[in-house]
Amino acid sequence: MTLPDISQFDRAGLERVLAEAGEPRYRARQLLRWLWTRHAQSFNEMTDLPARLRSDLQGRFVIAWPELVAREISSDGTRKYLWRFSDGVTAESVGIPSGHRLTVCFSTQAGCAMGCAFCATGASGLTRSLHAGEMAAQVAEAARDMGMRASNAVAMGQGEPFANYEATLAALRILNDPDALGIGARHITVSTCGIVPAIDRFASEPEQFTLAISLHSAVQETRDRLMPGVRRYPLPRLREAVARYASSTGRRPTLEVALISGVNDTFEEIDALVEFCTGLAVHVNLIPMNPVEGSALSRSADARVRAVLRALASAGVETSVRAERGADISAACGQLRQRVGGS
């Protein structure tokens, strides 16, 4: 039987593991540092732990860092990584440098079951969910490769984070932990397709993590066609959840809209989007759809993007257009596929 990977545990999880071994809680801090700042390959390296504890851990757990299968580098400095985990399953992540800052976009699942029409990931379906260590390792390893500290992390890669809620939350806590990766909570973002019960649950978590919600259309028929995986959460219910989240947390969630020519950039769609957003404490992020191989959909013209931006701004809705990064290596929003495409 394969032993579990100890990297899947956040601080609270490690404290439970140590309690079972009759060890004090402070050893969780030592384990976190060995795993996430020193990148230990074995328990024997953890020389400030008692030999008895090292032996116990070695008999119960493994340390399984992902293998780098492929890395592609964009003309803008963005790097896309394909990782292989211990069972052979693969997933992609993206490192996006900007001056002295580094944002890492990581995957929470290998593949995705949501089936969004504009996203390459969902085309092959869901392979499996990742555990917390597999998520956090994508960030840690990308930062090591780029020789920079990860200042921001976004769960916007492959998968629906809230379909893997417990593991995703544990990963966020590892990323945030000062003895692990030490990324500020407000610099860690989770993007969901709009799973309403999980949005409510996320609002009750004590950390100030940031929330982004993929909206893509405020017309129910259009959204159902683009995002079949969340049909059971209709727009009125989603809007109420967004309002509750903003009210209970005091934080402004982001609504993401991938603009698709002739689909969600028409006058009817723009009017519906403005109506949906008016009165909500939100920030709207417009994303001209990135090319996806095999898709008949295409990105909105620049003039239509500007029209949506003007309409939202005129209604007093805070809005921006996402800067495109890594599209030349299929590393931009909606383009991750879990396949080898470079060196």
C-alpha positions in Angstrom: 0.0 0.0 0.0 1.3 3.4 -0.9 2.1 5.6 2.1 0.4 9.1 2.2 2.4 12.2 1.3 3.2 14.3 4.4 3.2 17.5 2.3 -0.6 17.3 2.1 -1.0 18.6 5.7 -1.2 22.2 6.7 0.0 23.3 10.2 -3.2 22.0 11.9 -2.9 18.7 10.1 0.8 18.3 11.0 -0.1 19.0 14.7 -2.6 16.1 14.6 0.0 13.8 13.1 2.5 14.8 15.8 0.0 14.4 18.5 -0.6 10.8 17.4 3.2 10.3 17.8 3.2 11.9 21.3 5.1 14.9 20.1 4.6 18.6 21.0 2.9 21.0 18.6 5.9 23.1 18.0 7.4 20.4 15.9 4.9 21.3 13.2 6.8 24.5 12.7 10.0 22.5 12.2 8.3 20.1 9.7 6.9 23.0 7.7 10.3 24.7 7.4 12.0 21.5 6.3 9.4 20.8 3.7 8.7 24.3 2.3 11.8 26.4 2.9 14.5 23.7 2.9 12.9 21.4 0.3 13.8 18.3 2.3 13.9 15.1 0.2 13.8 12.7 3.2 13.0 12.6 6.9 16.6 11.8 7.6 17.6 15.3 6.6 15.5 16.8 9.4 18.3 16.7 11.9 16.6 18.9 14.6 13.9 16.2 14.9 14.5 13.3 17.3 15.7 10.1 15.6 12.7 8.3 17.0 10.3 10.8 15.4 12.1 10.7 12.1 11.9 6.9 12.1 8.2 7.0 13.0 7.4 9.5 10.2 9.4 7.5 7.7 7.3 4.4 8.4 4.0 6.3 8.0 4.6 8.9 5.2 6.6 9.7 2.1 7.8 13.1 0.8 6.8 13.2 -2.9 7.8 16.3 -4.8 6.4 16.6 -8.3 8.7 15.9 -11.3 9.1 18.7 -13.9 8.1 17.1 -17.2 8.2 20.2 -19.4 8.8 24.0 -19.2 8.0 26.6 -21.8 9.1 30.2 -21.7 7.1 33.0 -23.2 8.5 36.0 -25.0 7.1 38.1 -22.0 8.9 36.0 -19.4 6.0 33.9 -18.3 6.8 30.2 -17.7 4.5 27.3 -18.1 5.2 24.1 -16.2 4.0 20.5 -16.6 4.3 18.5 -13.4 4.0 14.8 -13.0 2.9 13.6 -9.5 3.9 10.3 -7.8 1.0 8.3 -9.5 1.9 9.6 -13.0 -1.0 12.1 -13.1 0.0 15.5 -14.6 -1.1 19.1 -14.2 0.1 22.5 -15.3 1.0 25.7 -13.6 2.2 29.1 -14.7 4.8 31.5 -13.3 4.2 35.2 -14.1 7.0 37.6 -13.2 6.4 41.4 -13.0 9.4 43.3 -11.8 10.3 42.0 -8.4 7.0 40.2 -7.9 6.1 36.7 -9.0 2.5 35.4 -9.3 2.1 31.6 -9.7 -1.1 30.3 -11.1 -1.6 26.8 -9.8 -4.0 23.9 -10.5 -6.3 22.4 -7.9 -7.3 19.4 -10.1 -5.8 17.4 -12.9 -8.4 18.3 -15.6 -11.8 19.7 -14.8 -15.4 18.4 -14.8 -17.1 21.8 -15.3 -17.0 21.6 -19.1 -16.8 25.4 -19.8 -17.0 26.0 -23.5 -14.2 28.5 -23.8 -11.6 26.5 -21.7 -9.1 24.0 -22.9 -8.8 22.2 -19.6 -12.4 20.8 -19.5 -12.1 19.3 -23.0 -10.6 16.1 -21.6 -12.6 15.9 -18.4 -11.5 15.4 -14.8 -8.6 12.9 -14.0 -8.5 13.5 -10.2 -8.3 16.2 -7.6 -4.9 17.2 -6.2 -4.0 17.1 -2.6 -2.8 20.3 -0.8 0.9 19.5 -1.1 0.6 18.9 -4.8 -1.0 22.4 -5.1 1.5 24.2 -2.9 4.4 22.4 -4.5 3.5 23.9 -7.9 4.0 27.4 -6.3 7.2 26.5 -4.4 8.8 24.7 -7.4 8.0 27.5 -9.9 9.5 30.1 -7.5 12.6 27.9 -7.1 12.9 27.6 -10.9 12.6 31.4 -11.4 14.9 32.3 -8.5 12.2 34.5 -7.0 10.0 34.5 -3.9 6.3 33.9 -4.9 4.6 37.1 -3.8 1.1 36.1 -5.2 -0.6 32.8 -5.8 -3.9 32.2 -7.7 -5.9 29.0 -7.9 -6.8 29.8 -11.5 -5.2 26.8 -13.2 -6.8 23.5 -14.0 -9.8 22.4 -12.1 -12.6 23.9 -9.9 -11.1 24.7 -6.5 -14.4 24.5 -4.7 -15.0 21.0 -6.0 -11.9 20.1 -4.0 -12.7 22.4 -1.1 -10.9 20.9 1.9 -7.6 20.2 0.0 -7.7 23.7 -1.6 -8.2 25.4 1.7 -5.3 23.4 3.2 -3.1 24.4 0.3 -4.0 28.1 0.8 -3.0 27.8 4.5 0.3 26.2 3.5 0.9 29.1 1.0 0.0 31.6 3.7 1.9 30.0 6.6 4.9 32.1 7.7 6.9 28.9 8.2 6.0 27.6 4.8 5.7 30.0 1.8 4.6 33.0 3.7 2.4 34.6 1.1 0.0 37.2 2.5 -3.6 36.1 2.6 -4.8 39.0 0.5 -2.3 38.0 -2.2 -3.8 34.5 -2.5 -6.8 34.2 -4.8 -9.3 31.4 -5.4 -11.3 31.4 -8.6 -14.6 29.5 -8.7 -17.2 28.9 -11.4 -19.8 29.9 -8.8 -20.5 27.0 -6.5 -22.8 28.9 -4.2 -22.6 26.7 -1.0 -18.8 26.9 -1.1 -18.8 30.6 -1.6 -20.9 30.9 1.6 -18.5 28.6 3.4 -15.4 30.4 2.1 -16.8 33.7 3.5 -16.8 32.1 7.0 -13.1 31.2 6.9 -10.9 33.2 9.3 -8.2 34.2 6.7 -8.6 37.1 4.4 -8.1 35.1 1.2 -9.4 36.8 -2.0 -12.3 35.4 -4.1 -12.8 35.6 -7.8 -16.0 34.3 -9.5 -16.2 33.3 -13.1 -19.4 34.9 -14.3 -18.9 35.2 -18.1 -22.5 36.1 -18.8 -25.4 37.6 -16.8 -27.9 36.1 -19.2 -29.0 32.7 -17.8 -29.3 30.9 -21.2 -25.9 32.1 -22.3 -24.2 31.2 -19.0 -25.8 27.8 -19.0 -24.4 27.2 -22.5 -20.9 28.5 -21.6 -20.7 26.9 -18.2 -22.9 23.8 -18.0 -21.2 22.6 -14.8 -22.9 25.3 -12.7 -26.4 25.3 -14.1 -27.8 24.2 -10.8 -26.7 27.6 -9.3 -28.9 30.1 -11.3 -27.8 33.8 -11.5 -30.2 35.2 -8.9 -28.9 32.7 -6.4 -25.3 33.5 -7.4 -25.9 37.2 -7.1 -27.3 36.8 -3.6 -24.2 34.8 -2.6 -21.9 37.5 -4.0 -23.8 40.1 -1.9 -23.6 38.0 1.2 -19.9 37.4 0.7 -19.1 41.1 0.3 -21.3 42.0 3.3 -19.9 39.4 5.7 -16.2 39.7 4.8 -16.0 43.4 3.9 -14.0 42.3 0.8 -14.8 43.0 -2.8 -14.9 39.8 -4.9 -13.8 39.9 -8.5 -16.3 38.8 -11.3 -14.4 37.4 -14.3 -15.9 37.8 -17.8 -14.1 36.2 -20.7 -15.4 38.2 -23.7 -16.4 36.0 -26.7 -17.3 37.5 -30.0 -21.0 37.5 -30.8 -21.8 35.5 -27.6 -21.5 37.7 -24.5 -20.5 41.0 -26.0 -23.8 42.0 -27.6 -25.8 45.0 -26.4 -28.3 42.7 -24.7 -25.5 40.9 -22.8 -23.8 44.2 -21.8 -27.1 45.5 -20.4 -27.6 42.3 -18.4 -24.1 42.5 -17.1 -24.5 46.1 -16.0 -27.8 45.3 -14.3 -26.3 42.2 -12.5 -23.3 44.2 -11.2 -25.0 47.5 -10.3 -25.4 47.8 -6.5 -22.9 45.0 -5.8 -19.5 45.6 -4.1 -17.5 43.9 -6.9 -14.6 44.4 -9.3 -15.2 43.2 -12.8 -12.2 41.8 -14.7 -12.8 41.6 -18.4 -10.7 38.9 -20.2 -10.7 38.9 -24.0 -11.0 35.2 -24.7 -7.7 33.5 -25.4 -7.4 31.1 -28.4 -8.3 27.5 -27.6 -7.3 24.8 -30.1 -10.4 23.2 -31.7 -12.9 25.8 -30.4 -15.2 27.6 -32.8 -15.4 30.5 -30.3 -13.2 33.6 -30.8 -12.3 36.6 -28.8 -14.2 39.9 -28.8 -12.9 42.7 -31.0 -11.1 45.5 -29.1 -14.0 47.9 -29.8 -16.4 45.5 -28.1 -14.1 45.2 -25.1 -14.0 49.0 -24.8 -17.8 49.1 -25.1 -18.3 46.7 -22.2 -15.7 48.7 -20.2 -17.4 52.0 -20.8 -20.9 50.6 -20.0 -19.7 49.2 -16.6 -17.7 52.3 -15.8 -20.7 54.6 -16.6 -22.8 52.5 -14.1 -20.1 53.1 -11.4 -18.9 49.5 -11.5 -15.1 49.1 -10.9 -13.7 47.4 -14.0 -10.4 46.5 -15.6 -9.2 44.5 -18.6 -6.7 41.7 -17.8 -3.3 42.1 -19.3 -2.6 39.1 -21.5 0.5 37.0 -20.4 1.9 33.8 -21.9 -0.6 33.3 -24.8 2.2 32.4 -27.1 2.9 29.3 -25.1 -0.7 28.5 -24.3 -0.3 29.6 -20.7 -3.0 32.3 -20.6 -6.4 32.0 -19.0 -8.3 29.0 -20.3 -5.4 27.5 -22.2 -4.0 24.8 -19.9 -4.3 21.3 -21.1 -2.0 18.8 -19.2 0.2 18.0 -22.2 3.8 18.2 -23.2 4.3 21.1 -25.6 7.8 22.3 -25.1 11.2 21.5 -23.7 
